[in-house]
Amino acid sequence: MRRPEGFEPPSAPDEADGPADPPAGRAPLGDRLRGLAARAERKRSTGGESVGDDAPTGPVPVVAPAPAGPGRPAPSDAAEPARIDPAPGSADESRRRAHDARRAARRASAERRRVERSEVRRFTRRSRHRRATWIAVGAVTVLLVASVAVAVFSPLLSLQQIRVEGTDRVDAAQVQAAVDDQLGTPLALIDFGRLTTDLEQFPLIASYVTETAPPHTLVIRVTERQPIATVAAGDGFELVDPAGIVVQWLDARQDGVPLVDVGGAALDGTAYRSAAEVLLALPVTLRSTVDTVTASTADDVTLTLTTGEQVVWGSADQSERKAQVLAGLIADQAKRDPAASVEFDVSAPDNGIIRTR
């Protein structure tokens, strides 16, 4: 491949004479370069064959620079960089935006400080309320403990008077003397166990209840044992309650209290318990008409009325039912023949019998 020729390197322009004109009869440098480029393109299209300087080539069009016309600027040899003039007022807009940003930041900072102060106040208020609550609870606790201490240990609420009520056969003064060793003791520290022990020496006391009457009084309400039967004892009589406890000893028999004969058996035996159950089952009006009760065994209870009639009772079972049947038989006999001597049998309460003696 031959090196293309046909142009010489340009000589340096004479500064004094100004730029040199191109030699006459030769195309400008730009046109020659375009011709060389066209030949190189044809060479590549022909498969790389050498094309001599004498080979005919196609005409190379000469493109002259477009003349400057009206409204069209003339081309300049050196391109100048594009210059973008700032839009009018852009500096003011930037300052305004910066000012708005600073103002928003100040507002956010102020809002944050306000929220922080609010949280601090809320936490402080809650702490004050919690502290006030604990102080109130502590004060109430201290007051309660102090009140209990005063009630327990202070002589302001000590026992100075014992009042006994409900006694008839029991001497109230003796009861007071038995329990007065607790005088001076605070009411809250009274030993009721020792009080019970002191009252056990009085067998006629069936039960009792106590009541404290501040500031200095203790009330003892006594329920005495009530006799339900009379038992012969030597040359006298004993009034006995349902439990077989002797309530009182008498020289003579007391009216209105039935005489119980258990054949010498103990008063805490089954025979006496059956007789006592029968007497307790009778209405008061009917019990007052019973003169004697005999019971050799628990199943053989017999009553004798003050009018002379006898009542075969049997065991203490269904005593309330038997009492109702007996009341009906007595009323029926009073209508028939009140002067007749009869016997009432209520041992079988479903079949009451009146027998003539």
Sequence and secondary structure as in RCSB ss.txt:
>XXXX:A:sequence
MRRPEGFEPPSAPDEADGPADPPAGRAPLGDRLRGLAARAERKRSTGGESVGDDAPTGPVPVVAPAPAGPGRPAP
SDAAEPARIDPAPGSADESRRRAHDARRAARRASAERRRVERSEVRRFTRRSRHRRATWIAVGAVTVLLVASVAV
AVFSPLLSLQQIRVEGTDRVDAAQVQAAVDDQLGTPLALIDFGRLTTDLEQFPLIASYVTETAPPHTLVIRVTER
QPIATVAAGDGFELVDPAGIVVQWLDARQDGVPLVDVGGAALDGTAYRSAAEVLLALPVTLRSTVDTVTASTADD
VTLTLTTGEQVVWGSADQSERKAQVLAGLIADQAKRDPAASVEFDVSAPDNGIIRTR
>XXXX:A:secstr
     S       BTTTBS    TTS  HHHHHHHHHHHHHHHHHTTS    TTS              TTS   
 SS         TTHHHHHHHHHHHHHHHHHHHHHHHHHHHHHHHHHHHHHHHHHHHHHHHHHHHHHHHHHHHHH
HHH GGGB  EEEEES SSS HHHHHHHHGGGTTSBGGG  HHHHHHHHTT TTEEEEEEEEETTTEEEEEEEE 
   EEEEETTEEEEE TTS EEEEESS  TTS EEE TT  TTSHHHHHHHHHHHHS HHHHTTEEEEEESSTT 
EEEEETTS EEEEESSTTHHHHHHHHHHHHHHHHHH TTS EEEE SSTTS EEEE 
